[in-house]
Amino acid sequence: MDRRTLVVALLFALPQLAHAHHGWGSYDSDRPLRLVGTVEKVSFENPHGILILKTPEKIWEVVLAPPFRMIARGLQEHMIRIGDTVEVMGYPHRSREVELRAEWIKVNGTITQLR
């Protein structure tokens, strides 16, 4: 691929990349929430891990830290299993009422700071 083609390809890719990584300003830091629920799905993929958490009220999409940060702080993917009960504290998304950006997660009695 020549340089000109590469530049054009990158210009077309930038909007998709920017959309894929949402800013933290989309979350309401004035409304911290603590959720306790059952893990329905967990993913340690970049750019952020995702946890699908079923609470009595609804099913949440919890945005975790990047995998490298969770692993560095002692939280390995195998430590969170489907069916486990976990607790998270974080901030709700301003427009997606089922999304929460987690600040910390409590798994098997151990709290891991995510931010």
C-alpha positions as CSV (number, residue, x, y, z in Angstrom):
1,M,0.0,0.0,0.0
2,D,1.5,3.3,-1.0
3,R,1.7,6.3,1.4
4,R,-1.2,8.2,-0.2
5,T,-3.6,5.2,0.0
6,L,-2.6,4.7,3.6
7,V,-3.3,8.4,4.5
8,V,-6.8,8.2,2.8
9,A,-7.6,4.9,4.6
10,L,-6.6,6.5,8.0
11,L,-8.8,9.5,7.3
12,F,-11.8,7.3,6.7
13,A,-11.0,5.2,9.8
14,L,-10.6,8.1,12.3
15,P,-14.3,8.8,12.8
16,Q,-15.0,5.2,13.6
17,L,-12.1,5.0,16.0
18,A,-13.2,8.2,17.8
19,H,-16.7,6.9,18.1
20,A,-15.5,3.5,19.5
21,H,-13.7,5.2,22.4
22,H,-16.2,7.3,24.3
23,G,-15.1,10.1,26.6
24,W,-15.6,10.0,30.3
25,G,-17.6,13.2,30.1
26,S,-20.5,11.1,29.0
27,Y,-20.9,9.8,32.6
28,D,-22.5,11.6,35.5
29,S,-19.9,11.8,38.2
30,D,-22.5,13.6,40.4
31,R,-24.5,10.4,40.7
32,P,-22.3,7.6,42.0
33,L,-24.1,4.2,42.0
34,R,-23.4,0.9,43.8
35,L,-24.7,-2.1,42.1
36,V,-24.8,-5.7,43.3
37,G,-25.7,-8.3,40.8
38,T,-25.0,-11.6,39.0
39,V,-22.4,-11.7,36.2
40,E,-24.0,-12.7,32.9
41,K,-21.0,-12.0,30.7
42,V,-17.4,-10.7,31.2
43,S,-14.9,-9.6,28.6
44,F,-11.3,-8.5,29.1
45,E,-10.8,-6.9,25.7
46,N,-9.4,-3.6,24.6
47,P,-10.0,-0.8,24.9
48,H,-12.0,-1.6,28.1
49,G,-13.3,-4.7,29.8
50,I,-17.1,-5.1,29.8
51,L,-19.2,-6.8,32.4
52,I,-22.9,-7.6,31.8
53,L,-24.5,-7.5,35.3
54,K,-28.0,-8.5,36.2
55,T,-29.4,-6.6,39.1
56,P,-33.0,-6.9,40.5
57,E,-33.9,-3.7,38.6
58,K,-32.3,-4.3,35.2
59,I,-29.3,-5.6,33.2
60,W,-26.3,-3.3,33.2
61,E,-23.4,-2.9,30.8
62,V,-20.5,-2.1,33.1
63,V,-17.5,-0.5,31.5
64,L,-14.3,-1.7,33.3
65,A,-10.7,-0.6,33.0
66,P,-8.4,-1.7,30.2
67,P,-7.3,-5.3,30.7
68,F,-3.6,-4.4,31.3
69,R,-4.7,-2.2,34.3
70,M,-7.0,-4.8,35.9
71,I,-4.3,-7.4,35.5
72,A,-1.6,-5.1,37.0
73,R,-3.9,-4.5,40.0
74,G,-4.4,-8.2,40.6
75,L,-7.8,-8.8,38.9
76,Q,-7.4,-11.7,36.4
77,E,-10.2,-12.6,33.9
78,H,-10.6,-16.1,35.4
79,M,-11.5,-14.5,38.8
80,I,-14.9,-13.3,37.5
81,R,-17.1,-16.1,36.3
82,I,-20.6,-16.2,34.9
83,G,-23.0,-16.7,37.8
84,D,-20.8,-14.9,40.4
85,T,-22.2,-12.1,42.5
86,V,-20.1,-9.0,42.3
87,E,-20.5,-5.4,43.5
88,V,-19.4,-2.3,41.5
89,M,-19.3,1.4,42.2
90,G,-19.4,3.8,39.3
91,Y,-21.1,6.5,37.4
92,P,-24.1,6.1,35.1
93,H,-24.0,7.1,31.4
94,R,-25.9,10.4,30.8
95,S,-27.9,9.0,27.9
96,R,-27.6,5.2,28.0
97,E,-29.6,4.3,31.1
98,V,-28.1,0.7,31.2
99,E,-24.4,1.7,31.1
100,L,-22.2,2.3,34.1
101,R,-18.4,3.3,34.2
102,A,-17.0,1.3,37.1
103,E,-14.6,3.0,39.5
104,W,-14.1,-0.2,41.5
105,I,-15.3,-3.8,41.6
106,K,-15.6,-6.2,44.5
107,V,-15.1,-9.8,43.5
108,N,-15.0,-12.6,46.2
109,G,-14.6,-10.0,49.0
110,T,-11.6,-8.1,47.3
111,I,-12.0,-4.6,46.0
112,T,-10.0,-3.7,42.9
113,Q,-9.7,0.0,42.0
114,L,-10.2,0.4,38.2
115,R,-9.4,4.1,37.6
